[in-house]
Amino acid sequence: MGADLLALGAAVLLQAATAPAPVPPRPPRAMVAPMALAMSGPRFHLPKIRAPRPPRWFRQDTRPGPDSAQVVGLLTSLAATDPAVCELAVDMLGNGWWGGGREVAALRDRQPTVDAARLAFMGGVTDRRAVPALVAALGRQEPCVRRAAARLLGQSPLSEAAAGLRAGLRHAEGRVREAALLGLGTSEDPAAFEGVQQALADREPDVVRLAAWALGEYEDARAVPGLVRLLDRPEAGVRRAAAYALGNIEDTRATRPLVPLLRDRDPAVRQEAARALGSLEDAAATPALVDALGDRDANVRLAVVEALGSIEDPKAARPVAELLRDADPELRRAAAEALGSIEDRAAVPGLIRALEDRVAEVRAAAASALGSIEDPAAAEALGRATGDPDRSVRHEAISALGSLDDLGRAPESLINALRDPDAEIRQSAASALGSIGDPRSVPGLGRALEDADVQVRREVVSALGSIEDSTVTPFLVRAMKDADPEVRRLAAEGLGQHR
């Protein structure tokens, strides 16, 4: 590193060595403009997958982290760059984005030394000499640099890093306490839990907001009473952070206190309350969420629909089905997905109509939902949907047909899908026909034994083995001569079942 960077590092280390000033007595709370937990922005559809989060020791990246010179260099560069670029860079700390594909897509003049430096920041800081610089940076003027320092300390396995963050909770400056809470929410340090709870009573609303967020990252039910008390705070950012945290903790004691926030004056708070109630999956919230389906904000309505899908209360099926006619295609798509989660047959007529929606994503979601509900009354409409011009709709319709209860008779269009130009569609069609078990599909499956795609042939043979009819035997015998050993194995297995 250059002399100027070394000088800066020395100055930072010297600054870090000074003890933090004591926190002055708490003055009366002043009115502060509400702050949002996060920026509101465009809506993106992501599948709702909620799995238990692994413990932090499992999530910790074990690769070597940056040394002290690299840390000081990063903080210096971040302070000098455009704030937006700085925020983007900090977002990537500890994130292995791109994975192995980065090597394949590398540009010709990529420098290995740059890659090595980048990879260093994928791991936690293990150089103890870097900790004082990071602790000192919690008080920098640039918010992005404070955030970088907090994240690096929070991702570090060093006890000194944890101690520095805990000490930051007692700092006189609110921005240091705020940054320390960001780091502690990242580390989930058990020794700091009580201190983070105490920060809910901080004199500065932004510190309270970060304390609420951090407690949500801990996912510890002991925090519920203190977070519930924040739901009445005047600052929208604090209310939203508390709702977020209660949703993360998933304790149904929060259901009743969260319900009034569905009528909050701030749309971001209403949206977060709906998300939290969806995470709690408590049917006691269904009536209030159904009432909130008429919210004037599109983002709130979307969050409410998704929450009702997570709760899976059949009482919500009809109100949600009414949204299949909404003008907003994203809301129609979300309604179809929610109905697939609720799995109530009262939604089937509306979902059948939605198979004719002008937006392909809505049609695909409707087909998927009908497969989840498993009502054979949808077979005819799903059969028509197997000829949809959109590939994803065809795929979902075919998969749904294989899921219907007691169908018995395969639609002709499903058999015809064995000749679809898309190999994955042909494979799905074979799988669905095997699930239905209709002997009428045997000739079509027999012809598909000549498919050029080996995965299709494997699925075809598996389907033939599932159909309880003597007409499958000649086709299974023919499949015993296939060039692929897995096809031959499946054929032998099928013949054994038909003896």
C-alpha positions in Angstrom: 0.0 0.0 0.0 1.2 3.6 -0.6 2.5 5.9 2.1 -0.7 7.9 2.2 -2.7 4.8 2.9 -0.3 3.7 5.6 -0.6 7.1 7.2 -4.4 6.9 7.0 -4.2 3.4 8.6 -2.0 4.7 11.4 -4.4 7.6 12.0 -7.4 5.3 12.1 -5.7 2.9 14.5 -4.8 5.8 16.7 -8.4 7.0 16.6 -9.6 3.5 17.5 -7.4 3.4 20.6 -9.3 6.2 22.2 -12.1 5.2 24.6 -15.6 6.1 23.5 -17.2 9.0 25.3 -19.8 8.3 27.9 -23.4 8.5 26.7 -25.1 11.7 28.1 -28.3 11.5 30.1 -31.4 10.9 28.0 -33.2 14.1 27.1 -36.9 14.4 26.4 -37.8 12.7 23.1 -38.0 15.2 20.2 -40.3 14.7 17.2 -38.3 13.3 14.4 -39.4 12.9 10.8 -40.4 9.3 10.2 -37.9 7.1 8.4 -38.6 4.0 6.4 -36.9 0.7 7.1 -36.0 0.4 3.4 -36.7 2.2 0.2 -40.0 1.4 -1.5 -39.5 0.3 -5.1 -40.7 -1.9 -7.9 -42.2 -5.2 -7.1 -40.5 -8.4 -8.0 -42.0 -11.9 -7.9 -40.0 -14.4 -6.0 -41.2 -17.9 -5.0 -42.3 -18.0 -1.3 -39.9 -20.5 0.2 -39.5 -20.3 4.0 -37.1 -22.8 5.5 -35.4 -22.7 8.9 -32.3 -20.5 8.7 -29.1 -22.4 9.5 -27.1 -21.3 12.5 -24.6 -18.6 12.0 -21.6 -20.9 12.6 -22.8 -22.9 9.6 -23.3 -19.8 7.4 -19.9 -18.3 8.3 -17.6 -18.4 5.3 -14.4 -20.2 6.3 -12.1 -18.9 3.6 -9.3 -16.5 4.7 -10.6 -12.9 5.0 -8.9 -9.6 4.2 -5.9 -8.5 6.1 -5.6 -5.1 7.9 -4.0 -3.3 4.9 -6.8 -4.6 2.6 -9.5 -3.4 5.1 -8.0 0.1 5.4 -7.7 0.3 1.6 -11.3 -0.7 1.2 -12.6 1.8 3.7 -10.5 4.5 2.1 -11.7 3.7 -1.4 -15.3 3.5 -0.3 -15.1 7.0 1.3 -13.7 8.4 -1.9 -16.2 6.9 -4.4 -19.7 7.9 -5.5 -22.2 7.1 -2.7 -24.3 4.9 -4.9 -21.3 2.9 -6.1 -20.2 2.7 -2.5 -23.6 1.2 -1.4 -23.5 -1.3 -4.3 -20.1 -2.4 -3.2 -21.1 -2.8 0.4 -24.0 -4.9 -0.6 -21.6 -7.5 -2.0 -19.5 -7.9 1.1 -19.5 -11.5 2.0 -21.6 -12.4 -0.9 -20.3 -15.0 -3.4 -22.5 -13.6 -6.2 -21.8 -15.1 -9.7 -20.4 -18.3 -8.3 -18.5 -20.5 -10.8 -20.0 -18.8 -13.8 -17.8 -15.8 -13.1 -14.8 -17.8 -14.4 -16.5 -18.8 -17.6 -17.7 -15.2 -18.3 -14.5 -13.5 -17.4 -13.3 -10.7 -19.8 -9.9 -11.2 -21.4 -8.0 -8.6 -19.4 -9.2 -9.6 -16.0 -6.4 -9.4 -13.4 -5.8 -12.4 -11.0 -4.6 -10.0 -8.3 -7.9 -8.2 -8.4 -9.8 -11.5 -8.2 -7.7 -12.5 -5.2 -8.4 -9.2 -3.4 -12.1 -9.5 -4.2 -12.2 -13.1 -2.9 -10.6 -12.0 0.3 -13.7 -10.0 1.2 -15.9 -13.0 0.7 -14.5 -14.3 4.0 -14.7 -12.9 7.5 -11.9 -10.6 8.9 -9.4 -12.7 10.9 -6.6 -10.2 11.1 -6.8 -8.7 14.6 -4.9 -5.6 13.4 -7.9 -4.7 11.2 -10.4 -4.5 14.1 -9.4 -1.1 15.5 -9.7 0.4 12.0 -13.2 -1.1 11.5 -14.4 0.0 15.0 -13.1 3.6 14.3 -15.0 3.6 10.9 -18.3 3.0 12.7 -18.1 6.8 13.4 -17.3 8.0 9.9 -19.3 10.7 8.2 -20.1 8.5 5.2 -23.0 6.2 5.9 -21.8 3.7 3.4 -18.4 3.4 5.1 -20.1 2.9 8.5 -22.2 0.2 6.9 -19.2 -1.5 5.5 -17.4 -1.5 8.8 -20.5 -2.8 10.6 -20.9 -5.7 8.2 -17.2 -6.6 8.2 -17.2 -6.6 12.0 -20.4 -8.6 12.1 -19.1 -11.2 9.7 -15.8 -11.5 11.6 -15.3 -14.6 13.9 -12.9 -12.6 16.1 -13.9 -11.9 19.7 -12.3 -8.5 19.4 -14.8 -7.7 16.6 -17.7 -8.7 18.7 -16.4 -6.7 21.7 -16.0 -3.7 19.4 -19.6 -3.9 18.3 -20.9 -4.3 21.9 -18.8 -1.3 23.0 -20.4 0.7 20.1 -23.8 0.3 21.8 -22.5 2.5 24.6 -21.0 5.2 22.4 -22.2 8.8 22.8 -22.8 9.3 19.1 -26.1 7.9 17.7 -24.6 7.0 14.4 -22.0 4.8 16.0 -24.7 3.0 18.1 -26.8 2.6 14.9 -23.9 1.1 13.0 -23.0 -1.2 15.9 -26.6 -2.5 15.9 -26.2 -3.3 12.2 -23.1 -5.3 12.9 -24.7 -7.1 15.8 -27.8 -8.0 13.7 -25.3 -9.5 11.2 -23.4 -11.4 13.8 -26.3 -12.4 16.1 -23.8 -12.3 19.0 -25.6 -13.9 22.0 -23.6 -11.9 24.5 -25.0 -8.7 23.0 -28.7 -9.7 23.0 -29.6 -7.8 26.2 -27.8 -4.7 25.1 -29.7 -4.8 21.8 -32.9 -5.1 23.7 -32.0 -2.1 25.8 -31.4 -0.1 22.7 -35.1 -0.2 22.0 -35.3 2.6 24.6 -32.6 4.7 22.9 -33.3 8.4 22.6 -32.7 8.4 18.8 -35.4 6.9 16.7 -32.9 5.6 14.1 -31.1 3.7 16.7 -34.4 2.2 17.9 -35.2 1.2 14.3 -31.9 -0.6 13.9 -32.3 -2.3 17.3 -35.7 -3.6 16.2 -34.2 -4.9 12.9 -31.3 -6.6 14.8 -33.7 -8.4 17.2 -35.5 -9.7 14.1 -32.2 -11.2 12.9 -31.7 -12.9 16.3 -35.2 -14.5 15.9 -35.4 -14.8 19.7 -39.0 -14.8 21.2 -37.8 -13.0 24.3 -37.8 -9.8 22.2 -41.5 -10.0 21.3 -42.9 -7.8 24.2 -40.4 -5.0 23.6 -41.0 -5.0 19.8 -44.8 -5.0 20.3 -44.4 -1.8 22.3 -42.8 -0.2 19.3 -45.8 -0.7 17.1 -47.3 2.5 18.6 -44.3 4.7 18.0 -44.9 7.9 16.0 -42.0 7.1 13.6 -43.0 5.0 10.6 -39.5 3.6 10.2 -39.6 2.3 13.8 -43.1 0.7 13.4 -42.0 -0.9 10.1 -38.8 -2.3 11.6 -40.8 -3.7 14.6 -43.3 -5.4 12.2 -40.4 -6.8 10.2 -38.7 -8.2 13.3 -41.9 -9.8 14.6 -42.5 -11.5 11.3 -39.0 -12.9 11.5 -39.5 -14.2 15.0 -42.7 -15.9 14.0 -44.4 -15.8 17.5 -48.2 -15.7 17.3 -48.3 -13.5 20.3 -47.7 -10.7 17.8 -50.7 -11.4 15.7 -53.2 -9.2 17.5 -50.8 -6.3 18.0 -49.9 -6.4 14.3 -53.4 -6.4 12.9 -54.0 -2.6 13.5 -51.0 -1.8 11.4 -52.9 -3.0 8.4 -54.7 0.4 8.7 -51.5 2.4 9.4 -51.3 5.8 7.6 -47.9 4.7 6.0 -48.2 2.2 3.1 -44.8 0.8 3.8 -45.8 0.0 7.4 -49.1 -1.7 6.1 -47.1 -3.7 3.7 -44.6 -4.9 6.3 -47.5 -5.7 8.7 -49.1 -7.9 6.0 -45.8 -9.7 5.4 -45.3 -10.3 9.1 -48.8 -11.7 9.5 -48.1 -14.0 6.6 -44.9 -15.2 8.3 -46.8 -15.9 11.5 -49.3 -18.1 9.5 -52.0 -17.5 12.2 -55.6 -17.8 10.8 -56.7 -15.3 13.5 -55.4 -12.6 11.1 -57.5 -13.8 8.1 -60.5 -11.5 8.6 -58.3 -8.4 8.9 -56.2 -9.4 5.9 -59.4 -10.0 3.9 -60.5 -6.5 4.7 -57.1 -5.2 3.6 -57.5 -6.7 0.1 -59.2 -3.4 -0.8 -56.2 -1.3 0.3 -55.5 1.6 -2.1 -51.8 0.8 -2.4 -50.9 -1.9 -4.9 -47.8 -3.1 -3.0 -49.9 -3.5 0.2 -52.6 -5.5 -1.7 -49.9 -7.8 -3.1 -48.4 -8.4 0.4 -51.9 -9.1 1.7 -52.6 -11.7 -1.0 -49.3 -13.4 -0.4 -49.9 -13.4 3.4 -53.3 -15.1 2.9 -51.6 -17.7 0.7 -49.1 -18.4 3.5 -51.8 -18.7 6.1 -53.8 -21.1 3.9 -57.1 -20.4 5.5 -60.0 -21.7 3.3 -62.1 -18.7 4.5 -59.9 -16.5 2.3 -60.4 -18.5 -0.9 -63.5 -16.7 -2.3 -62.3 -13.1 -1.5 -58.9 -13.9 -3.1 -60.5 -15.5 -6.1 -62.3 -12.3 -6.8 -58.9 -10.7 -7.4 -58.4 -12.9 -10.5 -60.4 -10.2 -12.3 -58.3 -7.3 -11.0 -56.7 -4.9 -13.5 -53.2 -5.5 -12.1 -51.7 -8.6 -13.7 -49.2 -9.0 -10.9 -52.0 -9.1 -8.4 -53.9 -11.6 -10.5 -50.8 -13.8 -10.6 -50.3 -13.5 -6.8 -54.0 -14.4 -6.3 -53.7 -17.5 -8.4 -50.6 -18.6 -6.5 -52.2 -17.9 -3.1 -55.2 -20.0 -4.2 -52.9 -22.8 -5.0 -51.5 -22.7 -1.5 -55.0 -22.5 0.1 -56.2 -25.5 -1.9 -59.9 -24.9 -1.6 -62.1 -26.2 -4.5 -64.3 -23.1 -4.3 -61.5 -21.3 -6.2 -61.6 -23.8 -9.2 -64.1 -21.9 -11.4 -62.2 -18.6 -11.1 -58.9 -20.4 -11.8 -60.3 -22.1 -14.9 -61.3 -18.7 -16.2 -57.8 -17.4 -15.4 -56.4 -20.0 -17.8 -57.7 -17.6 -20.5 -56.0 -14.5 -19.0 -54.1 -12.3 -21.5 -50.9 -12.5 -19.4 -49.0 -15.8 -19.6 -47.6 -15.6 -16.0 -51.2 -15.5 -14.7 -52.2 -18.4 -16.9 -49.2 -20.4 -15.7 -50.0 -19.6 -12.0 -53.6 -20.6 -12.5 -52.6 -23.9 -14.0 -50.2 -24.6 -11.2 -52.9 -23.7 -8.6 -55.4 -26.1 -10.2 -52.8 -28.9 -10.0 -52.3 -28.1 -6.3 -56.1 -28.2 -5.7 -56.3 -31.6 -7.5 -60.0 -31.2 -8.6 -60.7 -33.3 -11.7 -63.3 -30.8 -12.7 -60.4 -28.8 -14.1 -59.2 -31.5 -16.4 -60.9 -30.3 -19.6 -59.7 -26.7 -19.2 -56.2 -27.9 -18.3 -56.3 -30.1 -21.4 -56.9 -27.1 -23.6 -54.1 -25.2 -21.8 -51.6 -27.9 -22.9 -51.8 -26.2 -26.3 -51.1 -22.7 -25.0 -48.6 -20.8 -27.1 -46.5 -20.0 -24.0 -44.1 -22.8 -22.9 -44.5 -22.2 -19.2 -48.2 -22.4 -19.4 -48.1 -25.7 -21.3 -45.6 -27.1 -18.7 -47.7 -26.1 -15.7 -50.9 -27.4 -17.3 -49.3 -30.8 -18.1 -47.9 -31.1 -14.6 -51.3 -30.2 -13.1 -53.1 -32.9 -15.1 -50.7 -35.4 -13.6 -51.7 -34.2 -10.1 -55.5 -34.4 -10.4 -57.4 -36.8 -8.2 -58.9 -39.9 -9.8 -58.7 -38.6 -13.3 -58.5 -42.0 -14.9 -58.9 -40.7 -18.5 -56.1 -38.7 -20.1 -57.1 -35.8 -22.3 -56.1 -36.3 -25.9 -54.2 -33.1 -25.8 -52.0 -34.5 -23.1 -51.1 -37.5 -25.3 -50.5 -35.1 -28.2 -48.0 -33.2 -26.0 -45.6 -36.2 -26.4 -44.9 -34.6 -29.8 -44.3 -31.1 -28.4 -41.1 -29.4 -29.9 -39.8 -28.9 -26.4 -38.1 -31.9 -24.9 -38.9 -30.9 -21.3 -42.6 -30.6 -22.2 -42.5 -34.1 -23.8 -40.9 -35.4 -20.6 -43.5 -33.8 -18.4 -46.3 -35.2 -20.6 -44.9 -38.7 -20.2 -44.7 -38.2 -16.4 -48.3 -37.0 -16.2 -49.5 -39.9 -18.4 -47.8 -42.3 -16.1 -49.5 -40.7 -13.1 -52.9 -40.9 -14.7 -52.4 -44.5 -15.9 -54.9 -44.4 -18.8 -54.3 -47.4 -21.1 -55.4 -45.2 -24.0 -52.1 -43.4 -23.8 -50.0 -46.6 -24.4 -49.8 -46.3 -28.2 -48.6 -42.7 -27.9 -46.1 -43.6 -25.3 -44.9 -46.5 -27.4 -44.2 -44.1 -30.3 -42.3 -41.8 -27.9 -39.8 -44.6 -27.3 -38.2 -43.4 -30.5 -37.7 -39.9 -29.0 -34.2 -38.5 -29.7 -33.9 -37.2 -26.1 -32.8 -39.8 -23.6 -34.5 -38.1 -20.7 -37.8 -38.3 -22.5 -37.3 -42.0 -23.3 -36.5 -42.7 -19.6 -39.7 -40.9 -18.5 -41.7 -42.7 -21.2 -40.5 -46.2 -20.1 -41.2 -45.2 -16.5 -44.7 -44.2 -17.4 -45.3 -47.4 -19.4 -44.3 -49.4 -16.3 -46.8 -47.5 -14.2 -49.8 -48.3 -16.4 -51.5 -51.5 -15.4 -52.4 -52.9 -18.8 -51.0 -55.8 -20.8 -50.6 -53.6 -23.9 -47.5 -52.1 -22.4 -45.5 -55.3 -22.5 -44.4 -55.2 -26.1 -43.2 -51.7 -25.8 -41.2 -52.5 -22.6 -39.6 -55.4 -24.4 -38.6 -53.1 -27.3 -37.2 -50.7 -24.7 -34.9 -53.4 -23.5 -32.9 -52.9 -26.7 -32.4 -49.1 -26.1 -28.9 -47.8 -26.3 -29.2 -46.1 -22.9 -28.6 -48.5 -19.9 -31.0 -46.5 -17.7 -33.8 -47.0 -20.2 -33.1 -50.7 -20.3 -33.0 -50.9 -16.5 -36.4 -49.1 -16.2 -37.8 -51.4 -18.9 -36.7 -54.5 -17.0 -38.2 -53.1 -13.8 -41.5 -52.4 -15.6 -41.6 -55.9 -17.1 -41.0 -57.4 -13.6 -44.0 -55.5 -12.3 -46.3 -56.8 -15.1 -45.6 -60.5 -14.7 
